[in-house]
Structure formats: C-alpha cells, structure tokens
Amino acid sequence: MASPAVDDYLKTIYHHTEWQDQQITPSQLASVLGLAPSSVTEMVQKLAAQGLVTHRPYGPVSLTPAGERRAAGVIRRHRLIETWLVHEFGYGWDEVHDEAEVLEHALSDRLLAGIDARLGHPRFDPHGDAIPDAAGTVHREPFVLLAHAAPGHTGRVLRVSDRDPLLLRALLDAGVDVGHTLEVGAAGTARVDGTPVTLPAGAASAVWLTA
C-alpha cells in the first residue's frame, strides 16, 4: 500500500548504506527523520510485520529484498525529479532536494516515465548519486570518501552529499563538482583540475572520489 511515511523510512534506510557498510540503528533513523525514538520503534515493528525490514531488539535495521525494491523505486523517483529540475528548470544542485521530497509522492508513473525518457534515461543525479533503473538495479564505480583518501590520492568526484545546501554552494564555489578531478592535499587543501583550492569545512565527509 502506498504510504509517504513508509516510503520515507525505507528511503532513509536505503540511503544510509549506499556509500558505507554500517547498517542504520533505530536511534540514527530517529535522528535523520527528526522523530521520537518511540515513534521510530513502532514504525520499524510495522515495517517488519509487512516484510519490508528485518530488525531485532537494540539491533540495526536492514531492508528485506521486498523493502529494497520498494526503496529503490522511491529513490529512483526522487533522483529523476532532481535531475529534471536541474536540466529543465535551471535549479541549482543545492535547491532540488526539498522540491523532490514533495514531488516524489505526487507524480504519476506515466509522467515519471516521460521525464526519464526526456532526460535520456540518466544513470546519475546532479549530486552523483546513482539512479536505480526500473528494475531497481544501480551501477557504481569503486569509491573512497574524501576523509579516508590519503594525501596525494587523485580521483574523479563521484558524489557530493546533498544534506547541506550551504556546503553544496561552498563546494561549487571551490570548483568541487561531480566529474571534476581532485587531488587530495594536506590540512583541508586539494587541487581541483590542477588548481589549488582550500576545501570548506565539512567537505571531507561529504565528497566521494573514484578509488
């Protein structure tokens, strides 16, 4: 049954493990969603009863195959909408997340298919996040978080977190954008396409490079 609340939970669980291996805990889920832990516990139990997640008391929450398919469908909608807003309406990459949060629950499947075709079936959104295909499959290159990349490591910027619009703007001002080449320096510095830059605070935990 369609439910924006259920979809938001599944999307958050899915997103948590996209770029790292640690499963999400109920307390982390509550923090991300801005909800009381008791409310999250109750919903997780409902999701488990529906066969969408697995969870044991005081343990992490993970998606079942059915939950992952449904989450991938929601993620696909969200990221296609973000890409559409940037390419067709001139939105900045720091402006699309909140719009997509609203529209992902409102667009019909027919319109979404039309948007996908109009955009040429893109594989990645403006932040570098993979857009699942209609079957829920995603394709990613091996990656490393900037915080874990040693000085001297050179890689293409694969993904920039969309959590903080102010950080997105600061990174764009520094030339750090998806597809550009970044060489890791020391103490918050880097070279982007050969140009020395000072990275804004928070960049190390928000930028992923090719490994």
Kinemage of the C-alpha trace (Angstrom):
@kinemage 1
@onewidth
@group {chain A} dominant
@subgroup {mainchain}
@vectorlist {calphas} color= white
{ca met a 1} P 0.000 0.000 0.000
{ca ala a 2} L 1.333 3.445 -0.933
{ca ser a 3} L 2.338 5.496 2.101
{ca pro a 4} L 4.657 8.525 2.076
{ca ala a 5} L 5.654 7.779 5.683
{ca val a 6} L 6.629 4.195 4.866
{ca asp a 7} L 8.475 5.338 1.756
{ca asp a 8} L 10.446 7.907 3.750
{ca tyr a 9} L 11.566 5.256 6.229
{ca leu a 10} L 12.608 2.835 3.503
{ca lys a 11} L 14.389 5.554 1.552
{ca thr a 12} L 16.342 6.634 4.624
{ca ile a 13} L 17.426 3.068 5.417
{ca tyr a 14} L 18.438 2.505 1.783
{ca his a 15} L 20.361 5.750 1.570
{ca his a 16} L 22.296 5.091 4.781
{ca thr a 17} L 24.190 2.121 3.358
{ca glu a 18} L 24.688 3.358 -0.194
{ca trp a 19} L 28.133 4.814 0.443
{ca gln a 20} L 29.261 2.901 3.533
{ca asp a 21} L 28.704 -0.535 5.042
{ca gln a 22} L 27.357 0.151 8.541
{ca gln a 23} L 23.650 -0.574 8.917
{ca ile a 24} L 21.431 2.083 10.415
{ca thr a 25} L 20.256 1.865 14.027
{ca pro a 26} L 16.811 2.972 15.236
{ca ser a 27} L 18.389 5.936 17.053
{ca gln a 28} L 20.141 7.044 13.863
{ca leu a 29} L 16.898 6.619 11.961
{ca ala a 30} L 15.103 8.788 14.517
{ca ser a 31} L 17.806 11.458 14.257
{ca val a 32} L 17.723 11.615 10.455
{ca leu a 33} L 13.929 11.700 10.310
{ca gly a 34} L 13.609 14.108 13.229
{ca leu a 35} L 11.229 11.806 15.099
{ca ala a 36} L 10.954 10.489 18.638
{ca pro a 37} L 12.708 7.127 19.159
{ca ser a 38} L 9.434 5.599 20.389
{ca ser a 39} L 7.698 6.557 17.139
{ca val a 40} L 10.514 5.049 15.095
{ca thr a 41} L 10.441 1.819 17.099
{ca glu a 42} L 6.718 1.486 16.493
{ca met a 43} L 7.060 2.088 12.747
{ca val a 44} L 10.004 -0.302 12.415
{ca gln a 45} L 7.881 -3.001 14.013
{ca lys a 46} L 5.115 -2.296 11.481
{ca leu a 47} L 7.590 -2.419 8.599
{ca ala a 48} L 8.940 -5.736 9.882
{ca ala a 49} L 5.393 -7.115 10.081
{ca gln a 50} L 4.900 -6.119 6.425
{ca gly a 51} L 8.082 -7.940 5.421
{ca leu a 52} L 9.898 -4.740 4.413
{ca val a 53} L 12.671 -4.703 7.047
{ca thr a 54} L 14.414 -7.056 9.436
{ca his a 55} L 15.174 -5.930 12.963
{ca arg a 56} L 15.992 -7.409 16.345
{ca pro a 57} L 15.673 -5.512 19.646
{ca tyr a 58} L 18.502 -2.996 20.140
{ca gly a 59} L 19.993 -4.023 16.811
{ca pro a 60} L 20.274 -2.321 13.406
{ca val a 61} L 17.537 -2.154 10.802
{ca ser a 62} L 18.027 -3.596 7.325
{ca leu a 63} L 15.841 -3.875 4.256
{ca thr a 64} L 14.443 -7.167 3.047
{ca pro a 65} L 14.556 -7.807 -0.730
{ca ala a 66} L 10.962 -6.518 -0.930
{ca gly a 67} L 11.864 -3.445 1.114
{ca glu a 68} L 14.915 -2.775 -1.038
{ca arg a 69} L 12.874 -2.951 -4.251
{ca arg a 70} L 10.321 -0.512 -2.886
{ca ala a 71} L 13.024 1.813 -1.543
{ca ala a 72} L 14.851 1.749 -4.876
{ca gly a 73} L 11.633 2.779 -6.593
{ca val a 74} L 11.242 5.790 -4.313
{ca ile a 75} L 14.914 6.713 -4.702
{ca arg a 76} L 14.509 6.471 -8.487
{ca arg a 77} L 11.582 8.908 -8.408
{ca his a 78} L 13.426 11.357 -6.153
{ca arg a 79} L 16.630 11.424 -8.195
{ca leu a 80} L 14.922 11.614 -11.575
{ca ile a 81} L 12.951 14.601 -10.300
{ca glu a 82} L 16.128 16.297 -9.030
{ca thr a 83} L 17.776 15.744 -12.410
{ca trp a 84} L 14.690 17.045 -14.224
{ca leu a 85} L 14.592 20.220 -12.116
{ca val a 86} L 18.250 20.962 -12.828
{ca his a 87} L 18.163 20.211 -16.561
{ca glu a 88} L 14.744 21.551 -17.466
{ca phe a 89} L 14.101 24.358 -14.980
{ca gly a 90} L 17.548 25.702 -14.166
{ca tyr a 91} L 17.542 24.772 -10.477
{ca gly a 92} L 20.888 24.699 -8.693
{ca trp a 93} L 22.032 21.393 -7.199
{ca asp a 94} L 21.576 22.941 -3.745
{ca glu a 95} L 17.894 23.740 -4.441
{ca val a 96} L 16.390 20.488 -5.656
{ca his a 97} L 16.263 18.178 -2.637
{ca asp a 98} L 13.285 19.729 -0.842
{ca glu a 99} L 11.322 20.121 -4.091
{ca ala a 100} L 11.910 16.461 -4.936
{ca glu a 101} L 10.803 15.410 -1.434
{ca val a 102} L 7.379 16.868 -2.209
{ca leu a 103} L 7.065 15.877 -5.864
{ca glu a 104} L 8.179 12.257 -5.455
{ca his a 105} L 4.854 11.477 -3.785
{ca ala a 106} L 2.752 13.374 -6.335
{ca leu a 107} L 3.971 12.403 -9.814
{ca ser a 108} L 2.271 9.559 -11.648
{ca asp a 109} L 4.257 6.617 -13.013
{ca arg a 110} L 3.372 7.748 -16.542
{ca leu a 111} L 4.781 11.231 -16.001
{ca leu a 112} L 7.892 9.818 -14.349
{ca ala a 113} L 8.479 7.534 -17.348
{ca gly a 114} L 8.115 10.564 -19.607
{ca ile a 115} L 10.650 12.515 -17.556
{ca asp a 116} L 13.077 9.595 -17.696
{ca ala a 117} L 12.756 9.395 -21.489
{ca arg a 118} L 13.009 13.173 -21.874
{ca leu a 119} L 16.290 13.177 -19.937
{ca gly a 120} L 17.713 10.279 -21.959
{ca his a 121} L 17.481 7.734 -19.118
{ca pro a 122} L 20.199 9.255 -16.899
{ca arg a 123} L 22.204 6.971 -14.599
{ca phe a 124} L 23.171 9.622 -12.042
{ca asp a 125} L 21.516 12.640 -10.441
{ca pro a 126} L 23.184 16.096 -10.161
{ca his a 127} L 24.937 15.082 -6.908
{ca gly a 128} L 26.410 11.918 -8.432
{ca asp a 129} L 24.006 9.523 -6.720
{ca ala a 130} L 23.076 6.537 -8.858
{ca ile a 131} L 19.530 6.479 -10.219
{ca pro a 132} L 18.148 2.924 -9.945
{ca asp a 133} L 16.744 1.618 -13.199
{ca ala a 134} L 13.163 0.415 -13.474
{ca ala a 135} L 14.206 -2.965 -12.011
{ca gly a 136} L 15.908 -1.309 -9.036
{ca thr a 137} L 19.444 -2.042 -10.237
{ca val a 138} L 22.229 0.509 -9.722
{ca his a 139} L 25.757 0.722 -11.115
{ca arg a 140} L 28.577 2.363 -9.141
{ca glu a 141} L 32.332 2.611 -9.512
{ca pro a 142} L 34.647 1.702 -6.617
{ca phe a 143} L 34.812 4.769 -4.369
{ca val a 144} L 36.510 6.315 -1.366
{ca leu a 145} L 35.243 9.015 0.989
{ca leu a 146} L 37.454 12.100 0.886
{ca ala a 147} L 38.050 11.777 4.650
{ca his a 148} L 39.585 8.336 4.038
{ca ala a 149} L 41.671 9.293 0.999
{ca ala a 150} L 45.386 9.688 1.651
{ca pro a 151} L 47.215 12.875 0.639
{ca gly a 152} L 48.257 12.515 -2.987
{ca his a 153} L 45.259 10.380 -3.931
{ca thr a 154} L 43.781 11.587 -7.204
{ca gly a 155} L 40.278 10.683 -8.283
{ca arg a 156} L 37.226 11.916 -10.105
{ca val a 157} L 34.496 13.390 -7.923
{ca leu a 158} L 31.778 10.744 -7.974
{ca arg a 159} L 29.315 12.106 -5.481
{ca val a 160} L 28.646 15.093 -3.218
{ca ser a 161} L 26.185 14.762 -0.329
{ca asp a 162} L 23.051 16.877 -0.723
{ca arg a 163} L 22.384 17.107 3.030
{ca asp a 164} L 23.690 20.665 3.485
{ca pro a 165} L 22.786 23.274 0.837
{ca leu a 166} L 25.298 25.780 2.253
{ca leu a 167} L 28.096 23.230 1.943
{ca leu a 168} L 26.995 22.412 -1.611
{ca arg a 169} L 27.311 26.087 -2.552
{ca ala a 170} L 30.716 26.373 -0.878
{ca leu a 171} L 31.979 23.280 -2.691
{ca leu a 172} L 30.722 24.584 -6.014
{ca asp a 173} L 32.491 27.910 -5.340
{ca ala a 174} L 35.680 25.896 -4.770
{ca gly a 175} L 35.171 24.053 -8.065
{ca val a 176} L 34.364 20.729 -6.415
{ca asp a 177} L 31.656 19.264 -8.625
{ca val a 178} L 30.749 15.834 -9.936
{ca gly a 179} L 33.060 14.773 -12.745
{ca his a 180} L 35.974 17.036 -11.837
{ca thr a 181} L 39.379 15.636 -10.870
{ca leu a 182} L 40.507 16.194 -7.283
{ca glu a 183} L 43.973 15.562 -5.860
{ca val a 184} L 43.955 15.318 -2.078
{ca gly a 185} L 46.297 17.690 -0.276
{ca ala a 186} L 47.057 18.165 3.406
{ca ala a 187} L 45.069 20.009 6.077
{ca gly a 188} L 41.910 20.710 4.096
{ca thr a 189} L 43.543 21.554 0.788
{ca ala a 190} L 43.297 19.982 -2.639
{ca arg a 191} L 43.902 20.566 -6.313
{ca val a 192} L 40.785 20.549 -8.471
{ca asp a 193} L 41.519 20.096 -12.165
{ca gly a 194} L 45.052 21.207 -11.296
{ca thr a 195} L 44.034 24.381 -9.445
{ca pro a 196} L 44.917 24.642 -5.713
{ca val a 197} L 41.853 25.171 -3.501
{ca thr a 198} L 41.036 25.338 0.195
{ca leu a 199} L 38.192 22.968 0.950
{ca pro a 200} L 35.274 24.231 3.056
{ca ala a 201} L 34.642 22.731 6.494
{ca gly a 202} L 32.667 19.524 6.186
{ca ala a 203} L 33.963 18.639 2.723
{ca ala a 204} L 35.875 15.584 3.925
{ca ser a 205} L 32.675 13.814 4.985
{ca ala a 206} L 30.580 14.972 2.016
{ca val a 207} L 32.669 14.161 -1.072
{ca trp a 208} L 33.342 10.728 -2.612
{ca leu a 209} L 36.100 10.073 -5.173
{ca thr a 210} L 36.919 7.227 -7.507
{ca ala a 211} L 39.112 4.730 -5.686
